[in-house]
Amino acid sequence: MTGIASNTGADAARHVSLLEQTDFLRLEHAAYLKGLLKPFKGKGQLDTWASQCLRLRDDLITLAQRRVLTQARGYPFNRFAVQLAQQATGAGTTFLRWRNADRLRMGVALWEQLIASPSTPASLVPDLLALELQRIALNMQVSLTHSIARQALDCAAKMARAEEIYHRRVDRHAPTVPKESTS
């Protein structure tokens, strides 16, 4: 993120500690990355990989809560009418969103207004940019891991269905062996 930050001015942030590679190394992502490009031999392997993706998604949400949201809720950002907050979705995941204090409006347009407002101290603009860049990246990572897990579970269900149909066919047309007579 430092390459991007140095080109955008986010490196001038004074109140925001940017996420570093070490923050991500703590997450269990090796299995997730290796899990995509391999031959899946059945439902069980896909279920396992989907679980790893969901665990990674949850770890990313926790990282966002602990490192980004905690900073965004602290001074001096807690003095703004626009706050960074969590939004839980019906799909079972959580994203970071900008919202106003009365929670009636939400979205990046609020952040844009905050940046453009003459009442926002110029010294905090780089910090607000740093928060927004981290929000965008984390939301993308959460979304991707969630989507991949959902796709893996869908694929696992399709494989299970295919195996069920196969076994029905094999069992129905299995050769019958006559029983020996005991007389």
N, C-alpha and C positions, 0 to 999 in steps of 0.2 A: 504494500500500500504506500510505501514511502515514495516510489517513483511517481505515482499518481498525485500524491499529496504535494510533492515539491513543484509540480506543474500547476497546481490549482490554488495554492496559498493555504491549504489546510495544515501545512507544516508549521504555520505561524500560530496554531492553536495553543493557548496557554492553559485553558481550564479543562481540556479534554485529553485524556491519555489514549492514544490510538491503539487499536488491537495490533498485536505483533504476531509473527509466525509461531512464537512459543505458545501463545494462547491456543492456537489451533493444534499444535503438536500434542497437547494434553487430551485431545479428543480421539476417540477410537475411530480413525478413518482408514486405516490400512485395509481392513477387511472390506470396507465399502468400495474402495477403489479397485481392489483386485477382484471383487465380486462381479463386476459388470461383464468383463470380457473373458468368459470361460464357458465351456459347454455345461449346460444345466441338464442333469440326468433325471430330474423328477421334481415333484412338488416340494419335497422336504428341503432340498437345497435352495429353492426359491423362497420358501417360507423363512428359512434361516437368514438369507441375505436381506429379505425385506425387514426382518427384525433388526438387523444391524443398521440398515438405513434409517429406520424409525428411531433407533437409539441415538444415532448421529444427529438426526433432526432435533431430538429432544436436548441433546448436549449443546447444539448451536443455539437453541432457544434459551437455555440456561446461561450460556456465554453472553448472549445479548442482554439478558436481565442483569447479570452480575457486573458486567464491564461497561456496557453502553447505557442502559437504562438508569443504573445507579448514578452515573455521572450526570445524565440529562435531568434527573430529578433533584439534583443538588444545586447549591448556590454556584453561580448566579442565574442559572437557567430556570430555577423554580420561581423566579420573579416575573417571568414573561407570561402573557395571557395564552400563549401557544406552548404546549408541552409535548414531549415525546412520550408515548404510552404504548401499552400492549393491546392488541386486538386479537381475541380468540376467534377462530373461524368455526363454522359448522363442520368442516372437514377434519377437525381435531388438531389443528396446528395454531401457532401464535405468531403474529407479525408485529413489527414496530410501525406505529403510525403517528403522524402529527395530529393533534386535536386541540381545540380551544378549551378554555377552562370550564365552560358549562357543558362540554361534551356534545354539543349540538352539531358541530362541524368537524370534519376530519379530512385529512389529505395533504398532499405535498403543496397545494396552493397556499395553505396556512404558513408553511415554512417559507415559501416565496414571499408572502406578505411580510413575514417577520424580518427577513433579510432586507427587503425594500424599505421598511419603515424607518423614518428618521429618528424615532424614539429608541431604536435598537442601537446600542453603543457600537461604534465601528470596531472597537477592540474585541468584541465578541463575535463578529461576523466570521472570522476564520474558525472559531470553535463550533459555530452553528453549521458551517460547511463540513467540518470533520464529523460531526454527529450525523449529518445527512448522508455523507459518503458511506459511513459504517452501517447506517440503517439500510441503505440500498443494497449493499453487498450481503449483509446478513439475511435480509429478506429473500434475496435470490438464492442463497445457499439453503435456507430452510425450505423454500419452495421446491427446489430441485431434489433434495433428499426425500421430501414428502412425496413428490410425484413419482420418483423412481421406486419408492417402497410400494406405492399404490399400484404401479404397473407390474411390479414383481408379484404382488399378491393376486392380481388379476390373472397373470400368466400361470401362477401356481394353480388357481382354480380351474383354468382351461386344461392344464395338464391332467389334473385329477379327473376331470370329466372325460377326457380322451381315454385315460386308462380304464375308467369305469365302463365305457362303451366297448373298449377292446376286450375286457374280461368277460363281459356279458356275451359277446360273440364267441369267444374261445370256449367258455363254459357250456354254451348251448350246442356247439358243434364238436365238442370233445368226443373222441371215439369211446364207445362204451365197451367194456371188457366183460364178456359173459362170465357169470359166477360158475365155479365148478360145482358139480353135483356131488353131494356127500353120501349118496346111496350106494 
